[in-house]
């Protein structure tokens, strides 16, 4: 029996099919910006087409369906391999990983089944090709509405390696890129393997090159006269690089824990070091209040300081730190003058008294918000920091905005929470968890908020930047700089930080705005309004070392087609193309003549 099976395996059709299957997987899985970016143009042009060619050697529809399921599951398994890091999230994440991989594989297999095998004419007509691209686009877009959505593993990311082809997202968003990738591959399959004629090949090549040509024209036009000049902003991005055990005591690894006051000391030292490195070019501007503070040398002016998501333990306004420890840390880092002119006023919500009130004495407890406000006052800069907040027994994962010597502290609550980690998707799950003493999950925020200041800031937290429609809301409210606070520490030594960063670049292109990112671990950096990287910490540095990154961000921006219309055009176009295919009599399966 085994000999017969092996003999069938060695039949001539097997090896071409195996070759196309393997090479197409190699291009589609590895040809992404997060892996081997130089393969991305080939992946966008041929990855799917080569796989569909391998199906020509399979006679059974069931086997072809199974092959499509396996192939796309393997592609997804590679791209989502960051989910196999179990050090901090535990082995149960592997079940989620397997479920997602198989679900995506099934989605692709169904797509192939209906368009390549039933009816049997495959991709022989434009109607079928356009409907295929439209249906896949709708499937990707529909993932946004299940649980918290799943914006990863989007086929359009293959067009994001080149800065020119990525500009197509300014018109139709990332799902427009996916539409074009499927369209190009479907026509490539037709031109190269069904109707191999010069005309067909030239049309396919035109489809391949169009995004790059469009992107070049778009960028050239927006630079002159479309781009709106707006100067630049001096930004300091803090990479805290704390493991969960360092940030909060974990029973098994309690010796790694760093006390919260010491965590603040590390942050302040990084701020000072980064700013002092900028003093070589002339004499920096110094605010009047800062002249009173005796420093070895003045710190240069900075407009904005950004710290990552959940940068420190304890809620923002929980008065945990003894005021004496605050003074001790501040004096060690910056020094102290007698007047303490930079200090915020003691009192709610920043501090609480212990016994008899004593102004600037040690009978006070201060909060994380007190530290952040003191830093804003001292530097004369706005501070955006991610902290938890507890309000009326409700927990929020939030971002806070502090302005120098301002008593108004603004808050944005994270709207897209991570299932299981930050919330339970079903009420019965929450009740079951409560029975075992598991609580403290977050409540999602309800609206987008733009922080006013020198520049209106559109803030998002963690993988909210993976959702184009959410970031577009910030743009609609007047944001001129996108600010992301992230923490990718839960999947160390994986491809997640880079994949997350690539999604942020797409958001810049879609909205025509620059973006800055501050991560606990992840890719801390900045990109301009065209998605071009201005500066970023390298992968190794961002994963392991505390650093502060100083960058002058150009605030040039422009209005995009996507800002005006969002995903609506590509979704409507996909529905129309699919509907036109379904009602077309020419595309209905032919009835077999009676025998």
Buried (B, 14 or more C-beta within 10 A) or exposed (E): EEEEEEEEEEEEEEEEBEBBBBBBBBBBBBBBBBBBBEBBBBBBBBBBBBBBBBBBBBEEBEEBBBBBBBBBBBBBBBBBBBBBBEEBBEEEBEEBBBEBBBBBBBBBBBBBBBBBBEEEBBBEBEBBBBBBBBBBBBBBBEBBEEEBBBBBBBBBBBBBBBBBBBBBBBBBBBBBBBBBBBBBBBBBBBBBBBEEEEEBBEBBBEBBBBBBEBBBEBBEEBEEEBBBEBEBBBBBBBBBBBBBBBBBBBEEEEEBBBEBBEBBBBBBBBBBEBBBEBEEEEEBEBBEBBEEBEBEEBBBBBBBBBBBBBBBBBBBBBBBBBBEBBBBBBEEBBEBEEEBBBBBEBEEEBBBBBEEEEEEBEBBBBBBBBBBBBBBBBBBBBBBBBBBBBBEEEBBBBBBBBBBBBEEBBBBBBBBBBBBEBBBEEEEBBEEBEEEEEEEBBBBBEEBBBBEBBBBBBBBBBBBBBBBBBBBBBBBEEBBBBBBBBBBBBBBBBBBBBBBBBBBBBBBBBBBBBBBBBBBBBBBBBBBBBBBEBBBBEBEBBBBEBBBBBBBBBBBBBBBBBBEBBBEBBBEBBBEBBEBBEEEEEBEEEEEEEE
